[in-house]
Amino acid sequence: MTALPGETPGTVGTDTPQGAEPPAPTDAEGPAHAEAPDTEESGGSEESGGAREPGEPAADGSEVDTPAADAAAGDAPDGAEAGDASAGAEGDAAAAAVVSEAQAELAAQRELRERIAKRKAEKDGPVAAGAKLSGTAADLLAAVRAVESGEKAGTEFFDSPAAAPAPRRPAPAPAGQPQRPAPTTAAPADRAASPESLDAVRAVLTEGGAPEALARPATGTLGEQAAELLRADPWQLLAVPGVRPEQADGFARALLGAACGPDDGRRTSALVGWLLERAALQGHTALDAEAVRAALAERAVSDPEEAVRNAVEEGVVLVFQEGADPMELDASDEDQESEDTGEAAEAPEPVQVLLGLDRYALAEESLADGLARLMNACEKGADWAEAAAAAPSPSAAELIRTAAAAGLVAHSGGEAARAEPAALIAAARGLGLRALGATHSEDGRHRLADAAGAPDAAVTLAGLLSGTEGPGRDEDGALALDLLVVLDAPQLDVEGAAVLVEALADGARLVLSGDPGVLGSAGAGRVFADVLAARACPQVVSRTPDPGPIGELVSGIGIGELLQVEAPGKEVVIVPVRDAGEAVHRTVQLVADSVPRAFSIPATDTQVITVGHGGAAGTRVLNEALKQRLNPGPGRFGGFDPGDRVIHVPAPGRAVPGVVRSADAEGLHLECAGVPVVVPQERVESAVRHGWALSAHQAAGMRWPAAVVVLPGDAAAGLSRPWVYTAFGRGELHLSVVHGVDQALPHAVAQVPAQERTTRLRTLLEALPTPDAAS
């Protein structure tokens, strides 16, 4: 068995498992109860292990594939913002606010309206548009269907008039200086609700024994008619983030009394939707129908088959079935009839039936169509031969030649391979093309801009989509670009990718570049992995290795080997520990003393990464210890002091490092990559955390001069090859591993690969006609 250099096997810690979660404050026999006010400790599913941090998946599909495995895999603490019900609603609405403009554009497209209408016609009865969905997806779906039928005007569904499409920023006049984001204010993301609506919802909640604190998130999720919806269908409360089935059941019993039961159609439909929303937090865009039926049976549903069929007929979910009518669910019934009559029936080929939410189905289909459009509409007028000949490396030359002949290219490689997309951007600009690179983080943007030699050659993906960065839009409303290179492509979720591809004009080139070995996106989907697996476009695999002992170590992890590397300059150091307490002590010592003294890397440039947020050596404990040593203070600004390192989560899936500067009546003032950000007081608890210690999910897409990876004994269950690969690759010059998991580390690297996410994008891409695709 291979081992890390200098590794000394330690004893497995006996601390409380990091995935352990205190009993939920719920009563299955009574009305709904409020979650604990601590948004880090509360929220999530019963089976989920531990709390979640803002902006991360509850259990990323790369590590945990099924809800029951959350606690065992230890990824739930490394998960998405769920918080208590009210904090969860703010996070959910924040995500909607970030991309609401683009989602409105996406929903307004003719092809999507036609697709929705086609599905509607296939169903036996009419669907009450949006009645069983929630949030932004419900708004968009309800608006499209109601406007198509002539029942209502679009203005009744949107905050802005439907007749006026969401404004697109026009292309700005050429300027010598790159555009930078203006100071932003992280305003509350809840949709505006009238006082009357809130009062009505509070009255219903009080009548059902639910906390009044759910009024605002319920209104933000269900809309102005939330009170009427909850009174008619109390299980609509399950659509509010953070509410669990036991809570919704108690709320329904309090309102309906004996009129409700476990097989009530309203309950079963809400449970199906809740299961799929929960799966989306784990990265899935769909679930196997059999898995959904099994989960329903565990929740006292006597006829799961009928419950699923009812949910489909009600429009709560869509059905996808390969090789058969997607709306046909009676195959199992026919097989049973054959058995009953004694007839010998030929065994059919196994067909997987998937259930999916409308929002992810539309996003995957729109994304597949958009990628096919780019592949088939590429303009090949420019002569790239000279640019390829001048490329700095053979892999860069191959990427330039490939991009010259294709509208969609997949490029994969490690950290050193980022120089190749930079060379492509420089070459395209040299040919007079409008070329740009987009990264997951501000740190990645700086690194790409430096590699390309042009500050205006790189933007963050969030800034590009929001219009605060980049070239703006052309007269047709598309991004004014001829070539877009998206780095950190594994961090793309399916909805963000669909919005991005739709914003590209016909004839534009798109290059998806990233490291397939890192952890996947915080949102649903596995876009980059599906594009690679479908082989629907040319692929360029970098032959540029990551340099140095850290690069050698990480490259070995990528192929399942924990190599023993030579580190003469102490680039990799192993620090054995016996228990979690010692792990915390040694971590603080490394950050505050050892690394600055040995490598002249200040504590501000050293990042601590650990497996989970809970546990005896999770991010909470480590951040508390590091604050006491590096920036002690009373925490007079909601637990924060000037100089505190923090992580700001403006929307789920986005983690932005920053530093606290001050606080006043406006809120908490941060500086994030040189940009001032004001977080209102009511958002501080759910959107800001101390940031000396992060999870690997939060750290993805960023690098620091030094990284300290903490592996206490209770973290063993949360380790996987993608997690180790991601965490160990965050240090540029130095990596310290505080090692207390003994043989669990080489075992995870060798035998715990990424868990598959259930998606449909690969199948959709493989079915599309792509004349220019590589074989």
Disulfide bonds with the S-S distance in Angstrom:
none
